Amino acid sequence: MGDYFVFTAIGTDRVGIVDEIAAVLEAENCNIEESRMAVLGTEFSVMLLASGGQGIVQILEKDLPDIGDKLGLHVQIRPTRAPRGSSEGRPYSIEAISLDAPGIMHAVTAVLKRAGANIEEISTETTSAPWTGATMFQMRGTLIVPREVHIAELRDQLENLEHERDIDIVLKPLNR
């Protein structure tokens, strides 16, 4: 049984960053379990879950300044545990789209928080609408809804938000 850790890095985007991060972790005999990577503006960011042998977190923490210098990125590492299953509730996907305005993400996530739903993954983007060119906000995510939450009530709360903020929201069960 080894150790799990979250590795994060951010820096100016350039070709080869993903390969270099993978090489650093492979050199330490670490396995990349899950990852999320994106270019945001001109910055590249990565967040990944990796595993390695016992004590790997301490080894990497000691070498972190050298790893950051080698990669040309600001890097951090944080110990964690093996991923847990979604047995605490029911998995759902959520998608919201509307004209862009401040506070949309907060409005939607506040409803989910009140219901006790745990957001496992979420991404947002703004794009131009096809005919008008208006800026559109789109959010996609997956969440775990507690078993005791009545989905019809959650849908009603999201529907109220749709009317209040003129947002289209779709909540669908996931089959895992």
C-alpha positions in Angstrom: 0.0 0.0 0.0 1.5 3.3 -1.0 0.8 7.0 -0.5 -1.5 9.2 -2.5 -1.0 12.9 -3.1 -2.4 15.8 -5.0 0.2 17.6 -7.2 -0.6 21.1 -8.5 1.3 23.3 -10.8 0.8 26.6 -12.6 2.9 28.6 -15.0 3.2 30.2 -18.4 1.9 27.9 -21.1 4.4 26.2 -23.4 4.7 23.0 -25.4 5.9 20.0 -23.4 4.7 20.8 -19.9 2.5 17.7 -19.5 5.3 15.4 -20.8 7.8 17.0 -18.3 5.4 16.6 -15.4 4.7 13.0 -16.3 8.5 12.3 -16.6 9.2 13.7 -13.2 6.5 11.6 -11.6 7.6 8.5 -13.5 11.2 9.0 -12.4 9.9 8.6 -8.8 7.9 5.5 -9.8 4.6 7.4 -9.2 1.3 6.6 -11.0 -1.0 9.4 -12.2 -4.5 8.2 -11.1 -6.6 11.3 -12.2 -5.8 14.7 -13.7 -7.3 17.9 -14.8 -5.3 20.3 -16.9 -6.2 23.5 -18.7 -4.8 26.6 -20.3 -6.5 29.6 -18.6 -5.6 32.8 -20.3 -1.8 32.4 -21.0 -1.3 30.2 -17.9 -1.2 26.4 -17.8 -2.6 24.7 -14.7 -2.6 21.1 -13.7 -4.1 19.3 -10.7 -3.6 15.6 -10.5 -4.0 12.7 -8.1 -1.0 10.4 -8.0 0.2 7.5 -6.0 3.6 6.2 -5.1 5.5 4.1 -2.6 5.4 4.8 1.2 7.2 8.0 2.0 7.0 9.4 -1.5 5.2 12.6 -0.3 8.2 13.4 2.0 10.7 12.7 -0.8 8.8 14.9 -3.3 8.3 17.7 -0.7 12.0 17.8 -0.1 12.7 18.0 -3.9 9.8 20.4 -4.6 11.9 23.6 -5.1 14.2 21.7 -7.6 11.1 20.2 -9.4 9.5 23.6 -9.7 12.8 25.1 -11.1 13.2 22.2 -13.5 9.6 22.6 -14.8 9.5 26.4 -14.7 6.3 26.2 -12.7 5.0 27.0 -9.3 4.4 23.5 -7.8 2.8 22.2 -4.7 2.1 18.7 -3.2 -0.5 17.7 -0.7 -0.9 14.2 0.9 -4.3 12.7 0.6 -6.0 9.3 0.7 -7.2 6.8 -2.0 -10.3 8.0 -3.8 -13.6 7.1 -2.1 -16.6 5.6 -3.8 -19.8 7.4 -4.5 -21.7 5.2 -2.0 -22.8 8.3 0.0 -25.4 9.3 -2.5 -26.6 9.3 -6.1 -24.4 10.6 -9.0 -25.9 13.3 -11.2 -24.7 15.6 -13.9 -25.7 19.3 -14.1 -25.5 21.7 -16.9 -26.4 25.4 -16.8 -26.3 27.9 -19.6 -27.4 31.5 -19.8 -26.3 35.0 -20.9 -23.2 35.7 -19.0 -23.5 37.8 -15.8 -21.7 37.9 -12.5 -23.0 35.4 -9.8 -24.4 32.6 -12.0 -22.1 30.0 -10.6 -22.7 31.1 -7.1 -26.5 31.0 -7.5 -26.4 27.4 -8.9 -23.9 26.1 -6.4 -25.7 27.7 -3.5 -28.8 25.6 -4.3 -26.6 22.5 -4.5 -25.0 23.3 -1.2 -28.3 23.8 0.6 -29.3 20.3 -0.7 -26.0 18.8 0.7 -24.9 17.8 -2.8 -21.1 17.4 -3.2 -19.7 18.7 -6.4 -17.1 16.2 -7.6 -16.1 18.1 -10.8 -17.2 21.3 -12.4 -16.0 23.4 -15.4 -17.2 26.7 -16.8 -16.6 28.6 -20.0 -17.8 31.7 -21.8 -18.5 31.6 -25.5 -20.2 33.8 -28.1 -23.7 33.0 -29.1 -24.0 31.8 -32.7 -26.2 34.6 -34.2 -26.1 37.5 -31.8 -22.5 37.2 -30.6 -23.7 37.7 -27.0 -21.5 36.3 -24.3 -22.9 33.0 -23.0 -21.9 31.3 -19.7 -21.9 27.5 -19.6 -21.3 25.3 -16.6 -21.0 21.5 -16.5 -20.4 19.3 -13.6 -20.9 16.0 -11.7 -22.2 15.8 -8.2 -23.3 13.4 -5.6 -26.8 14.0 -4.2 -27.4 12.6 -0.7 -29.8 9.7 -0.7 -32.2 11.5 1.7 -32.7 14.4 -0.7 -35.9 14.3 -2.7 -34.8 14.9 -6.3 -38.2 16.5 -7.2 -37.6 19.1 -4.5 -34.1 19.8 -5.8 -35.4 20.1 -9.3 -38.1 22.6 -8.0 -35.4 24.7 -6.4 -33.3 24.7 -9.6 -36.4 25.5 -11.6 -37.1 28.5 -9.3 -33.6 29.7 -10.0 -34.1 29.2 -13.7 -37.0 31.6 -13.6 -35.3 34.1 -11.3 -32.0 34.3 -13.2 -33.1 33.3 -16.7 -30.8 30.2 -16.7 -31.4 26.9 -18.4 -30.4 24.1 -15.9 -30.5 20.4 -16.7 -30.0 17.8 -13.9 -29.6 14.2 -15.0 -28.8 11.0 -13.2 -25.5 9.3 -14.1 -25.1 5.6 -14.5 -21.8 4.6 -13.0 
